[in-house]
Amino acid sequence: MKSNIAISYQDSISPENLYAAWREFFQGKKNKSDVAEFALDLSRHIYELHFALKQAEYMHGGYWAFPVNDPKPRSIHKATVRDRVLHRALYRRLYPFFDRLFIYDSYSCRIGKGTHRALHRFMDFSRKSSRNNTRTCFVLKCDVRKCFASIDQEVLREILQKWITDADVLNLLQEVVESFHIGRKGKGLPLGNLTSQLLVNIYMNEFDQFVKHKLKVKYYIRYADDFVILSCEKAELELLLPSIEMFLLGRLKLSLHPGKVFIKTLASGVDFLGWVHFINHRVLRTSTKRRMLRNLQSNPKVESITSYLGMLKHGNGYKLSERIATAVHAERPPI
């Protein structure tokens, strides 16, 4: 039996929840000038935000856009501190409920998940689908084209209405969602909002549920806009693809990236989440390796070195670890 989310608008916008959201938001941002300015008169800012929300007078502000290149060029849109505190307050109330709805094998932006768990799950699925490497393992790898930019805001509202009964919470979420669009009104979510991470997972959960319960796919993993399906039958994967494309377009108004859809054998190497996977091992993607070495040559911070060496533990990266340690004249942590 379907259950609805049991939160109220008054609880979500309460001073207690706003202060709790601020404390979580403040961690690691103390030296940011806009955050420090907000903190100087914190009580007034929290009270004014609460009052605007209580009087239904809250209006989301604009965004500051800036580019990043990690690993590919993206445009990040940063909201004001006031708005980001509200995002955190909403997230605190919404995440625990929606996380329970998500399938086990959705790994992006979820507590206790992440890329490393997705990588290990991929290896586990490869063994199971190939019956301990006694049969050829085929992998259908897909990428949703411009996922954040293509989110249909009206479809998102319809999905949220299935679970959220409080009209004021829905309207507040709509205010946040409609504060941004790409191209034309009604399209897109900003990369940079905490709420966007959750809302994309809620949106894509429709697809996850379709794959698991309608298509009855056993070995499926999704991380953000990338997903893989493993099978020992290539024909099975070929039959799934039209249904996948039809659902994404018809239900979610999304499409697959035409240049990033393929079916390959695991033995030939499958590129997923920055690693190229083979039957019994995985190696770092060449472009990722080059970017890592380039970053370390220009900025060999101890923290960066430690982070990269830690990442390399999750694959066959011993030689690369040695190369990094030598290049930056640093002692390599044990692997």
N, C-alpha and C positions, 0 to 999 in steps of 0.2 A: 504493500500500500504506500502510495506516494505521500511524503511529508513535506510541509512547507517550512520555510525558515522562520524560526521563532525569535525574531528581534523586533524591537520597536524603534521608531524614529527618535522618540525622546531619549531612549537609552543610548542610541548611536551618537546623538549630538550633546549629550550631557557633559558638563564641565569635567567630571571624573574621567570620562572616556577621552575627551580632548587632551587633558593633561597627560594621561597614560600614553596617548598617541605621540604627544610632544616628546616625552622622555625616550620613547623608542626611536623617533625620528632624529633626535639630537645626538644620538650615539655616533661618533666618528665625524660629526659635522661642526664641531665647536669652533674650528678656525675659519669657517666660511663666513664672509662678511655679512651676507644677508641673514644668515642664521643667527649670528652674534647680535645683529641689530634687533631682530625679533625677540631674542632672549633678554635684552636690556629692559624691555617693558612687557614681560611675558604675561603677567596677570591681565593687563589691559587688552592685549591682543587676543588672549583666549576668551575673555569675557565678550569682547566685541564680535568675535566669530560665533560664539554660542548664541548671543542675542540675535544676530542676523539670521542664523539658522532657525531659532525659535520663532521669530517673527515672519519666517518664510521670505526674507529679504536678501538672502545670500545669493550672490552672483559670482561665478567662477571668473578669475582673472585671465589674462593672456599668458603667452609662453615666450620664453627666450630660446631660440633655436641655435644649435651649434653642431658642427660635423664631428664624427669620430670615424676612425678607420681600424676597427678591431673586430673581425678580420677584414671585413669589406666596408666600403663607405656607407655610413648611415647618418641620418639627421636625428639628433636627440632634441626633444622639446621639453624644456624645464619650466615648471609652473612656479608661482610665488611660494614662499615659505608658508604663508597662511593656507593656501590651497593644498600644499603637500601635507600639512598637518591634518587637514580634513580627509585627504586620501587615506592616510594612515588610520584615522579613526574609523572610517568605513571598512577598511581592510581587516581591522581587528575583529569586527563583528561578523563580517561575511566569510572570511577565509575558513574558519573552523567548520562551518556548515557545508560549504561547497566542496571542500577537500574530501569529505566523506563520500561525495557523489562521484568523484573521479575514479576512473579505472586504475588498477594497480600500476599498469605500465605506461602511465603518463608521467614524465620525469622533469619537466621544465617548471622552474619557479614554485617548487613545492618543498615544504620542510621534510627533511629526511630522504629526499630524492637527489636529483642533480646528474651531471654528466657521468661521473664515475660509476654510479649505480646503473645507469643506462648502458654503459659499456659492458659491465659485468653481466647484465641481463642479456645483452646481445650474444655474448659468448655462451651463456647457458642455453639460450634458445637455439643457437647453431648446433650445439651438441644434441639437443633433443630432436630437432627437426631432421637432422641427418642420421638419427639413431646411432649415436656415438661414432659418427664419421664412417658409417658403413654404407651410406647413400649420399649422392650428390645433394648439397644444400644450395637452393636457389634463393636469391634475395630480391624482392621488389623494393626499390628505394625511390621515394617521392619527396618533393618539396612543394609546399603550398606557395604560390606566387604572391609576393608582397602581402603577407598575411596581415600585419598590423594596418597597413594602408588600405586593405580591401575589406575590412570588417564593415558589414552593413549595420548601421546603428539601429534601424527599425527592427531588423531580425534579432539583434541583441536584446532590445527591449522586450520582444515577444518571448524570448528564452527566459529572461529574468522574471517576467510576469508569471511563469509557470511555478516559480519557487518562492517568490517574495510577495506576501499579501499586504504589507503596509504600503499604502499609496504614497505616503510622504517619503519613505525610503526610496521607492522607485523614482519619484520625481527628482530627488536629490541626485541619484545616480545618473538620471537623464541629463541633469544640469552639468555634471562632470563630463559625461560622454559628449554632449553637444558643444562643449567649450572648444572643441577641436575638430577639424575636418581636413581632408586632403583632396584637392581637386574640386569636388563639389560637396555641398552640404549633405550630411547623412552618411559619409564614408570615412572610415579610418579611426584609429586610436593612436595617441602619441606614445612613441618610444620614450620612456622617461617617467611616466606616471606609475606609481605602485599599483594603482587600481587597474591599469591597462594589463599588467601581467596576469592578474586574477581574471579579468573580464575575457581575455583571449582564451584562457583555459576553460572558462565556462562556455564560451562560444564553441571551441573545438571539442568539448566534451560531447556535444551532439554527434560529432563525427566518430569519436571514440566509441560511443555506445552503439552506433550503427555498425561499425566494423566488428565489434565483439559480439553483439546480440542478434543482428540481422544477417550479417555475412558469416557469422560463426567462425571468425578467424582466431586461431589459437596463439600463434606466435607473432604478435604485433607490438611495436614499441613506437611511441611518439615523444619527441622532444621539441617543443615549440612548433615550428612549421615543418620540421623534418619528421618523416616516419618510415619505418621499414616493416615488411612482412616476410617471414621466412617460411619456406616449404621445401619438401623434397620433390614436389611436382611443379614443374615450370608451367604446365598447362593451367593449373589451378590459379596461379598468379596472373596469367594472361586473362583469365575469365573474370577475375576480381576487378581489374583496372577500369573497365567501362562503368561498373556499378559505383566505384569510388568517385570517378569524375562526375557522374550524373548526380550523386548525392551532394557533393561539394558545391556544384553549380546551382542545383535546384533548391536545396535547403538553405545553404549558407552563402550563396553568391560568391563562392571562391573558385579558383582554378589552380591546376597544377602547373608548375613551371615546366614548359615544354622541353627545355634543355637539361632538366634534372630528374627525369623519369627513366629508370632503366631496370632491367632484370638481368642479374649476373650470377654466376656461380661464386660461392664463397672462396673457392680455391683460386679464382682469378683476382681476388681482392675487391672488397667493397668499402667505399669511402663513406664513413658515418661518424659524425660528431668529432671531426678533426683527426681521426685515425683511419688507416686503411686496414681492414680486418681480413685475416686469412683463417684457415681451418684451425690452427693451433696457436696462433699468435697475432699481434697487431703491431703496426709501425706507424709512427707519426706521419701525417700528411706532409708532402714535400713543401708546400707553400707555408704550412704552419712552422715547419722546421726553419725555413729561411727567415720568416718573420721573427721568430724567437731569437735567432742568432744576431739578426740586425738590431733588434731592440736592446739586447745585452751589450753589444758593441758600443752603442751610443749612450747607454745609461745602465751601467753594470751595478745596480744597487743590490745589496745583500738580500733584501726582501724579494726582489724579482728573481734572483738566482735560486733562492730557496723554493719559491713558488714553482718555477719551471722544473726544478729537479724533482719536486714532489709530484708534479703532473706526470713526469716521465716514468714514475714507478708503476703507472697503470698500463704500461705496454712494454714492448721490447726496445728500451731506450738506453741501455747501459753505455753503448759507445758514444751516443750523443751526450749523455751525462758527463762522461769523461772529457769530451771535447769542450763542453761548456765550462767545466771546472778549470781546465787548462787555459782556455781563452781569457778568462777573467781573473786568473791567478787566485782562485778561491779554493778553499778546501771543500771537497764534495761531501755532503752528508751521506751517511751510509745508506745504501739502497738494498 
